[in-house]
């Protein structure tokens, strides 16, 4: 049983918005950092955004100013609001916990596919 479940992807046109969700039961109580990655077709998984245990967001340069990461502690859900989408944002998006102990995991969810047409 994987510890994260991603959702919210889909096909959109360039310039549109999507909000991805990641449910990770336990990440709040275990004080995990949370990460979003993506894997473009035929490429390696790459870092997109993260939220530290203290709530500090970080972003890859390619998405800075367009994507926003946030969390809902009550539901152990992390969101990635993606605005002004570009074709190069397409790929499978994954979330992952990070940190120490329970937070440091090797298993990945199935991800959610984002397709952006020009």
Residue pairs with C-beta under 8 A, 6 or more apart in sequence:
2 107
2 108
2 109
2 110
3 24
3 25
3 26
3 97
3 105
3 107
3 109
4 22
4 23
4 24
4 94
4 95
4 96
4 97
4 108
4 109
5 22
5 23
5 24
5 109
5 110
6 20
6 21
6 22
6 93
6 94
6 95
6 109
6 110
6 111
6 112
7 20
7 21
7 22
7 23
7 112
8 18
8 19
8 20
8 21
8 112
9 18
9 20
9 92
9 93
9 111
9 112
9 113
9 114
9 115
10 18
10 113
10 114
10 115
11 115
11 116
11 117
12 18
12 85
12 114
12 115
12 116
12 117
13 116
13 117
13 118
14 85
14 86
14 87
14 116
14 117
14 118
15 84
15 85
16 85
16 116
17 81
17 82
17 83
17 84
17 85
18 82
18 85
18 114
19 79
19 80
19 81
19 82
20 36
20 79
20 80
20 82
20 93
20 95
20 112
20 114
21 77
21 78
21 79
22 34
22 36
22 77
22 78
22 79
22 80
22 95
22 109
23 75
23 76
23 77
24 32
24 34
24 76
24 77
24 78
24 95
24 97
25 76
26 32
26 76
26 102
27 34
27 76
27 78
27 97
27 103
28 71
28 73
28 76
30 97
30 99
30 101
30 102
30 103
31 53
31 99
31 103
32 53
32 97
32 98
32 99
32 102
32 103
33 50
33 51
33 52
33 53
33 97
33 98
33 99
33 103
34 50
34 51
34 69
34 71
34 78
34 95
34 96
34 97
34 98
35 47
35 48
35 49
35 50
35 51
35 95
35 96
35 97
35 98
36 48
36 49
36 50
36 69
36 78
36 80
36 93
36 94
36 95
37 45
37 46
37 47
37 48
37 93
37 94
37 95
37 96
38 45
38 46
38 48
38 89
38 91
38 92
38 93
38 94
38 114
39 45
39 46
39 91
39 92
39 94
39 111
40 46
40 88
40 90
40 91
41 90
41 91
43 91
45 94
46 60
47 60
48 59
48 60
48 63
48 67
48 80
48 93
49 57
49 58
49 59
49 60
49 63
49 67
49 69
49 80
50 57
50 58
50 69
50 98
51 57
51 58
51 69
51 70
51 71
51 78
52 58
53 99
55 71
57 68
57 69
57 70
59 67
59 69
62 88
63 82
63 89
66 82
66 83
66 84
66 85
67 80
67 81
67 82
67 83
68 80
68 81
68 83
69 78
69 79
69 80
69 81
70 78
70 79
70 81
71 77
71 78
71 79
72 78
72 79
78 95
80 93
80 95
82 89
82 114
85 114
85 116
86 116
87 116
87 117
87 118
88 116
89 114
89 116
90 114
90 115
90 116
91 113
91 114
92 111
92 112
92 113
92 114
93 111
93 112
93 113
93 114
94 108
94 109
94 111
95 109
96 105
96 108
97 103
97 104
97 105
98 104
